[in-house]
Amino acid sequence: MRGPAAAFLVLLLVFSLIAICLLFFPSSSPLSVQFSLNASPGGAQSSSRLKIYVAELPRSLNYGLLEKYWSLARADSRIGVDPDEDLRSSLSRASASWGNGERPVLLPYPESPLIKQYSAEYWLLGDLEASPTTRSPSAAAERVARPEDADVVFVPFFATLSAEMELGWGKKGGFGKKEGNDDYARQKEVVDLITSSDAWNRSGGRDHVFVLTDPVAMWHVRNEIAPAILLVVDFGGWFKLDDKTSDRGPSHMVQHNQVSLLKDVIVPYTHLLPKLSLSEDQPRNTLLYFKGAKHRHRGGLVREKLWDLLVDEPGVVIEEGFPNATGREQSIKGMRASEFCLHPAGDTPTSCRLFDAVLSLCIPVVISDQIELPFEGILDYSEFAIFVSVADALQQHWLVDHLRNFTDKQRHQFRRNMAQVQSVFEYDSGSARGVGPAPPGSAVEHIWKKVSQKVPIIREAVVRGRRKPNGVEIPLRCHCT
């Protein structure tokens, strides 16, 4: 048999073999999760690295703040810091090495849970400070030497550390004021330097990236940086200013309650609990676990109601806890022994607890109607977390009954899916105390991918701005979701 008939039979045989392989050797993990982790999020833009220019700021506004923090912490009996010889040596060498043209990061980020969970700017800058020769060929971003060659301009201000230092060591009650507030002085210095630059004036700030992972970061100057790309853990941190300013100011400006998924990026908190691999997982005897503060404000009022509903339910562990060493150990034990981990809204819609649950392979149960999550469009959270409306959760016995209806097979699949995405929520620069490229698949890499998605929108907005006649203002409208 020759000719077309033979060719047809060969093709038929090949397709039959493929079908048999798919039938008897299916993928061991859900297609949706595999696809989402490997997919390129930025369309045409994703075929090349995101080009990033690091704005020139004095070292005192980033790594110098770390030196100041450790110096203050060593003298503060409340902190109880007794740095090892390596850290003491680093403190004395850091400024000198920077002045000689070297750019190593010699100091670790604070381990204090109240600060560490907001450390994204440290890891992002560490990735950009890494030598180009150490970067993976598949890296999502690269640093460029001139702002005109960049897709975005990264502003390397450690805004969260600055705010927390003022709250911890500043004048009592002075954080909300400007006079005598060292954090405000640093905020103003950053804004004055950045907004007077040619790069800012070319784009109106739309292509600049600020990291505001703590609700109090850059609290006094948010109106000035509103056009930029803001990296935030959620939009709840804008609430306090919304009440006071949403009806004030020029109507053409983006207001504080107009942060938007169109231009901004939701990033993960830094997890506080260690990673548990799937091979280390042990039988779980608790149905649902929660450890944290009972009393919260605003949307977090649901937490107190849930507490009262669940505290006496069989198989449920609900307990007051705080982010100290004892609380951390209790949380590790509790999350690793539980099938599900409760994630209700707090003062803002989310917290690091969600990412601690994923790293602990404890299925998150999210009860926060206004939550926004990192890397959506790349990840499908429904593959490894359960979402429940506040209205359903507040019905007597509803939540516990709902969770008990999940079969062992379903729970195991949730945990297998979580194991695939754990690295997505890990911040790493290759060294606990140094500059290094972000590993492929890490939180930093995924942040750059999400920023890359914004580039076409930014370019369009900048081009639209150029055609504006003199004396005409184009509204900075909100595209909220």
C-alpha positions in Angstrom: 0.0 0.0 0.0 1.5 3.3 -1.1 0.6 6.9 -1.7 -2.1 8.8 0.2 -3.7 5.7 1.7 -0.4 4.7 3.4 0.2 8.2 4.7 -3.3 8.3 6.2 -2.8 5.0 8.0 0.6 6.2 9.4 -1.1 9.4 10.8 -3.9 7.3 12.2 -1.5 5.0 14.0 0.4 8.0 15.5 -2.7 9.7 16.8 -3.9 6.4 18.3 -0.6 5.9 20.2 -0.9 9.5 21.6 -4.4 8.9 22.7 -3.4 5.6 24.5 -0.5 7.4 26.3 -2.8 10.2 27.5 -5.3 7.6 28.7 -2.9 5.4 30.7 -0.3 8.0 31.6 -2.1 11.2 32.6 -0.4 14.2 34.1 0.1 13.8 37.9 -0.9 17.4 38.5 -3.8 19.6 37.4 -3.5 21.0 33.9 -4.7 24.4 35.0 -2.0 24.9 37.6 0.7 23.6 35.3 -0.4 25.9 32.6 -0.7 28.9 34.8 2.8 28.5 36.3 4.4 28.1 32.9 2.3 30.5 30.9 3.8 33.9 29.9 1.6 36.6 31.3 2.5 39.6 29.2 1.7 38.7 25.6 4.2 40.2 23.2 6.0 41.9 26.0 6.7 38.6 27.8 9.0 37.4 24.9 11.7 39.7 26.3 12.9 40.7 29.8 11.4 43.6 31.5 13.9 46.4 31.3 14.3 48.2 34.7 16.2 51.4 35.5 16.9 51.8 39.2 16.4 55.5 40.2 19.3 57.2 41.9 18.6 57.7 45.6 21.0 58.2 48.4 22.0 55.0 50.1 20.5 56.4 53.3 17.1 55.7 51.9 17.5 52.0 51.4 20.5 49.9 52.6 21.6 52.7 54.9 18.2 52.4 56.6 19.1 48.8 57.4 22.3 49.9 59.1 20.4 52.4 61.1 17.8 49.9 62.1 20.4 47.4 63.4 22.2 50.1 65.3 19.0 51.2 67.0 17.9 47.6 67.6 21.2 46.7 69.3 20.7 49.5 71.8 17.0 48.7 72.4 16.4 46.2 75.2 12.9 45.6 73.9 14.4 44.1 70.7 17.0 42.0 72.5 19.3 41.9 69.4 22.7 40.4 69.9 24.2 40.3 66.4 26.8 37.7 65.6 30.4 38.6 64.6 29.5 38.5 61.0 26.8 41.1 61.4 29.0 43.4 63.6 31.7 43.2 60.9 29.1 43.9 58.2 28.0 47.1 60.0 31.5 48.5 60.0 32.2 47.6 56.4 28.9 48.4 54.7 29.4 52.2 54.0 33.0 51.8 53.0 32.3 49.1 50.5 29.5 51.2 48.9 31.8 54.3 48.7 34.4 52.2 46.9 32.0 51.5 44.1 31.1 48.0 45.4 27.4 47.3 45.9 27.0 44.3 48.2 24.2 44.0 50.7 25.8 43.0 53.8 23.0 43.2 56.3 20.0 40.9 56.7 16.4 42.2 56.7 15.0 42.5 60.3 13.5 39.2 61.6 10.9 41.1 63.5 7.5 39.6 62.3 5.9 43.1 62.3 8.5 44.2 59.7 9.7 41.1 57.9 6.3 40.3 56.4 6.6 43.6 54.5 10.1 43.0 53.0 9.3 42.9 49.3 11.4 46.0 48.5 14.5 44.4 50.0 14.3 41.3 47.8 13.3 43.2 44.6 16.3 45.6 45.0 18.6 42.7 45.8 17.6 41.0 42.6 18.4 44.1 40.6 21.7 44.6 42.3 22.9 41.1 41.3 25.6 40.8 38.6 24.1 40.3 35.1 26.4 37.3 34.7 24.6 35.5 37.5 21.1 36.0 36.1 19.3 33.1 34.5 18.7 33.3 30.8 15.0 32.9 31.5 15.0 35.8 34.1 11.9 38.0 33.9 13.8 41.3 34.3 17.1 43.0 33.7 18.6 46.2 34.9 19.6 48.9 32.3 21.9 51.8 32.7 19.7 54.6 31.3 16.1 55.5 32.1 15.3 56.1 28.4 16.2 52.5 27.7 13.8 51.2 30.4 10.3 49.9 30.5 9.9 51.0 34.1 11.8 53.0 36.7 12.2 51.3 40.1 12.3 53.6 43.1 14.6 51.9 45.7 13.2 53.4 48.8 12.7 51.1 51.8 9.4 52.8 52.6 8.1 50.2 55.0 11.3 50.0 57.1 11.3 53.8 57.2 7.8 53.9 58.6 8.2 51.1 61.1 11.4 52.7 62.4 9.5 56.0 63.0 6.7 54.1 64.7 9.2 52.2 66.9 11.7 54.9 67.8 10.1 58.2 66.8 8.2 60.6 69.0 5.1 59.0 70.5 2.0 60.1 68.5 4.1 61.8 66.0 3.7 59.5 63.0 0.6 61.3 61.7 2.3 64.6 61.8 5.0 66.1 59.6 7.0 68.2 62.0 9.7 66.2 63.8 8.8 63.0 61.8 12.0 61.4 60.3 9.9 59.1 58.1 8.1 62.1 56.6 11.4 63.8 55.9 12.6 60.7 54.0 9.3 60.5 52.1 9.6 64.1 51.1 13.2 63.6 50.1 12.3 60.7 47.8 9.4 62.6 46.2 11.4 65.7 45.6 14.2 63.8 44.0 12.0 61.5 41.9 9.4 64.1 40.7 12.1 66.6 39.6 13.8 64.0 37.4 13.6 63.9 33.6 12.3 60.4 33.7 9.3 61.4 35.9 8.6 64.4 33.7 8.6 62.3 30.5 5.9 59.9 31.7 4.2 61.9 34.4 5.4 59.2 36.8 3.2 56.5 35.2 6.2 54.2 34.5 7.7 54.5 38.0 7.4 51.6 40.5 7.0 52.2 44.3 6.8 49.4 46.9 4.1 50.1 49.5 3.6 46.8 51.2 2.7 48.2 54.6 -0.5 50.3 55.0 1.6 53.0 56.6 4.3 53.2 53.9 4.7 56.7 52.3 1.5 57.6 54.2 2.0 61.4 53.8 2.8 61.5 50.0 0.5 59.0 48.4 -1.3 61.7 46.4 2.0 62.7 44.8 2.9 59.2 43.7 -0.7 58.1 42.7 0.0 58.0 39.0 2.8 55.4 39.4 2.7 51.6 39.6 2.2 50.8 43.2 3.2 47.4 44.6 0.8 46.7 47.5 -0.4 43.7 49.4 -4.0 44.8 49.1 -6.0 48.0 48.6 -7.2 48.1 52.2 -4.3 50.2 53.4 -5.7 53.2 51.6 -8.9 53.2 53.7 -7.9 55.6 56.5 -7.0 58.4 54.1 -10.1 57.7 51.9 -12.5 58.8 54.6 -10.7 62.2 54.9 -9.7 63.0 51.3 -12.0 61.2 48.8 -14.2 64.2 48.4 -11.4 66.7 48.4 -8.8 67.9 45.9 -9.0 68.6 42.2 -11.5 66.3 40.4 -9.0 65.5 37.7 -6.6 63.6 40.1 -6.7 60.0 41.0 -8.0 59.9 44.6 -6.7 57.6 47.3 -9.6 55.2 46.9 -8.7 54.8 43.2 -5.8 52.5 43.4 -6.6 50.0 40.6 -5.8 46.6 39.3 -5.3 48.2 35.9 -2.1 50.0 37.0 -1.1 48.5 40.3 0.3 45.1 41.3 -0.8 43.0 44.3 2.2 41.3 45.8 2.5 38.6 48.5 3.4 39.2 52.1 6.7 37.6 53.2 5.6 34.3 54.9 6.7 34.0 58.5 6.5 30.2 58.8 9.0 27.7 57.3 8.1 25.7 54.2 6.7 22.2 54.6 7.3 19.9 51.6 4.8 17.4 50.5 7.1 14.5 51.4 7.3 15.8 55.0 3.6 16.1 55.5 2.1 14.1 58.4 -1.5 13.0 59.2 -3.7 16.0 60.2 -6.1 15.6 63.1 -7.6 19.1 63.3 -10.3 20.2 60.9 -9.9 24.0 61.1 -7.2 26.2 62.7 -6.9 29.9 63.4 -4.4 31.8 65.5 -4.4 35.5 65.7 -6.1 38.6 67.2 -9.8 38.3 67.8 -10.6 42.0 67.6 -10.1 43.9 64.3 -11.5 47.0 62.7 -13.6 47.7 59.6 -13.9 44.6 57.4 -12.1 42.6 60.0 -15.2 42.8 62.3 -16.2 39.5 60.7 -13.3 37.8 62.6 -14.9 38.4 66.0 -18.3 37.0 64.8 -16.6 34.0 63.3 -14.7 33.5 66.5 -17.8 33.3 68.6 -19.5 30.9 66.1 -16.5 28.5 65.8 -14.7 28.5 69.1 -16.8 25.6 70.5 -17.1 23.6 67.3 -15.6 20.0 67.5 -12.4 19.7 65.5 -11.9 23.5 65.4 -8.9 25.3 67.1 -9.4 29.0 67.5 -6.9 30.8 69.8 -5.5 34.3 70.5 -2.0 34.7 69.3 0.7 37.2 68.5 3.6 37.3 66.1 6.3 36.6 68.6 8.6 33.5 68.9 6.1 31.6 71.0 3.3 32.4 68.7 5.3 31.4 65.7 6.1 27.9 67.1 2.5 27.4 68.0 1.4 28.4 64.5 3.8 26.0 62.9 2.5 23.2 65.0 -1.2 24.2 64.5 -1.1 24.7 60.8 0.8 21.5 60.1 -1.7 19.5 62.2 -4.8 20.9 60.5 -6.6 20.2 57.3 -7.9 23.7 56.8 -6.6 27.2 57.9 -9.0 30.0 58.4 -8.2 33.3 56.7 -10.7 36.0 57.7 -10.3 39.7 56.8 -8.3 41.7 59.3 -7.9 45.5 59.4 -7.2 45.1 55.7 -8.6 42.3 53.5 -5.6 40.0 53.7 -2.5 39.1 55.8 0.6 37.0 55.7 -1.5 34.2 57.3 -2.7 33.1 53.9 0.9 32.5 52.6 1.9 30.8 55.9 -1.0 28.4 55.3 0.2 27.6 51.7 3.8 27.1 52.9 2.4 24.8 55.7 0.2 22.8 53.2 -2.9 23.8 55.2 -5.8 24.5 52.8 -6.7 28.2 53.1 -10.3 29.0 53.8 -10.6 32.6 52.7 -13.5 34.7 54.2 -12.8 38.1 52.9 -15.3 39.4 50.3 -13.0 42.3 49.2 -9.7 40.4 48.9 -7.3 40.9 46.0 -4.6 38.3 45.5 -1.1 38.2 44.0 -0.5 36.9 40.6 -4.1 36.2 39.5 -4.1 35.5 35.8 -0.9 33.4 36.4 -2.3 31.4 39.3 -5.7 29.9 39.8 -6.4 30.1 43.5 -9.4 27.9 43.3 -7.1 25.0 42.7 -5.5 25.2 46.2 -7.8 27.4 48.4 -11.5 27.6 49.3 -13.4 30.8 49.1 -16.5 31.4 51.3 -18.7 34.5 51.4 -19.1 36.3 54.7 -22.8 35.7 54.5 -22.5 32.0 54.3 -19.7 31.8 56.9 -21.8 33.6 59.5 -24.6 31.0 59.4 -24.5 28.7 62.4 -22.6 25.4 61.7 -22.5 26.2 57.9 -18.7 26.5 57.6 -17.8 23.4 59.5 -20.4 21.3 57.7 -19.1 22.7 54.4 -15.5 21.7 55.2 -16.4 18.2 56.4 -18.0 17.6 53.0 -14.6 17.6 51.2 -13.4 14.1 50.7 -9.9 12.9 51.6 -9.1 12.7 47.9 -10.1 16.3 47.4 -8.0 17.5 50.3 -5.0 15.6 49.1 -5.4 17.2 45.7 -5.5 20.6 47.2 -2.2 19.9 49.0 -0.6 18.6 45.9 -1.6 21.8 44.1 -0.3 23.9 47.0 3.1 22.1 46.8 3.4 23.2 43.2 2.9 26.9 44.0 4.8 27.3 47.3 7.8 28.7 45.5 5.7 31.4 44.0 5.2 32.9 47.4 8.9 32.7 48.5 11.1 35.8 48.4 14.7 34.9 47.8 17.8 36.5 46.2 20.1 33.6 46.5 21.6 34.8 49.8 20.2 35.6 53.2 22.7 38.5 53.6 23.6 39.4 50.1 22.6 40.5 46.6 21.6 37.7 44.3 19.3 37.0 41.4 15.8 35.8 42.2 15.4 32.1 41.5 13.1 31.1 38.6 9.5 30.8 39.7 10.0 32.9 42.9 7.9 35.7 44.2 10.3 38.3 42.8 10.2 36.8 39.3 6.4 36.7 39.4 6.2 40.4 40.5 8.3 41.4 37.5 6.0 39.4 35.3 3.0 41.2 36.6 4.7 44.6 36.2 5.6 43.6 32.7 1.8 43.3 32.0 1.4 46.9 32.8 3.9 48.2 30.2 1.6 48.4 27.2 -1.0 50.3 29.3 1.7 52.7 30.6 3.0 53.4 27.1 -0.5 54.1 25.8 -1.2 56.5 28.7 2.1 58.3 28.1 1.5 58.7 24.4 -2.0 60.0 25.0 -0.6 62.5 27.4 1.8 63.9 24.8 -1.0 65.0 22.5 -2.5 67.2 25.3 -2.7 70.8 24.2 -1.3 73.4 26.5 -3.7 74.4 29.3 -5.8 71.2 28.9 -5.9 68.6 31.6 -6.6 65.0 30.9 -8.4 63.3 33.9 -6.5 60.6 35.6 -9.6 58.3 35.7 -9.8 55.3 37.8 -10.4 51.9 36.1 -11.5 50.0 39.2 -12.7 46.4 39.4 
